[in-house]
Amino acid sequence: MGGPVKKIMVYVDGTEGSVIAAQYGICLARIMGAEFHVLYVVNTRALNDLVTARIFIKEEEEEYKKDLESDADRYLNHVKHLASSKGIPAIMLKSSGSINSEIKNFVKEHDIDLLIVGELSKIQSRRDELYNEAERAMRSVTCSVLIVKDEERVLELYNQLT
């Protein structure tokens, strides 16, 4: 009989905090014998908002989207390498759309038991709080959520895995 956590999903967004969260997720996946999923969402909703606000023209949107797709692939490959170097198979997931919606959808579709996210950024304004889609998703997913802090401890735990 397995433990309470059978499937872990880490949300990676290109920040160092999300990579640290992935390393912690790798440690937990090893200890718990859980499946390890990694999700990167290309935020096309924000791109559409920039075009609508006439900050970008359509051609710039396409070029920027390609850059974001490339970043997503690079971070997913990096986390896959981190997991495989510790003997953990990783299921890599890339999506595009609204971060909030995509995280919630993947948690539901893949029966995720634990969502892991990096440390939340400091809120500078009420507007930041309203537009932080990852935080909104974290508050509304149906599974438990773990916010990873203490980078030094996480790196120590990750480096101890053989």
BELQUIHU-V969597 format. One record per residue. RES is the residue in three letters. PHI is phi in whole degrees, 0 to 359 (999 if undefined). Layout:
res: (RES RES)
phi: (PHI PHI)
This chain:
res: (MET GLY GLY PRO VAL LYS LYS ILE MET VAL TYR VAL ASP GLY THR GLU GLY SER VAL ILE ALA ALA GLN TYR GLY ILE CYS LEU ALA ARG ILE MET GLY ALA GLU PHE HIS VAL LEU TYR VAL VAL ASN THR ARG ALA LEU ASN ASP LEU VAL THR ALA ARG ILE PHE ILE LYS GLU GLU GLU GLU GLU TYR LYS LYS ASP LEU GLU SER ASP ALA ASP ARG TYR LEU ASN HIS VAL LYS HIS LEU ALA SER SER LYS GLY ILE PRO ALA ILE MET LEU LYS SER SER GLY SER ILE ASN SER GLU ILE LYS ASN PHE VAL LYS GLU HIS ASP ILE ASP LEU LEU ILE VAL GLY GLU LEU SER LYS ILE GLN SER ARG ARG ASP GLU LEU TYR ASN GLU ALA GLU ARG ALA MET ARG SER VAL THR CYS SER VAL LEU ILE VAL LYS ASP GLU GLU ARG VAL LEU GLU LEU TYR ASN GLN LEU THR)
phi: (999 280 282 289 245 256 224 249 233 254 267 251 234 92 264 297 299 286 290 298 300 296 297 293 300 298 299 294 300 296 295 268 66 266 294 240 249 231 242 237 248 281 281 287 298 295 299 300 297 293 291 300 279 63 278 244 267 305 297 294 300 296 295 294 297 298 298 295 298 296 300 302 298 297 291 297 296 297 292 299 295 302 290 294 293 252 76 254 290 240 262 268 232 237 220 220 137 279 304 305 296 294 299 300 298 293 301 291 295 256 50 287 267 216 262 245 230 287 304 289 289 290 279 270 206 299 297 304 297 290 261 279 291 296 292 299 295 302 282 243 291 270 253 290 232 240 259 271 229 64 307 299 295 299 297 297 297 297 292 282 293 254)
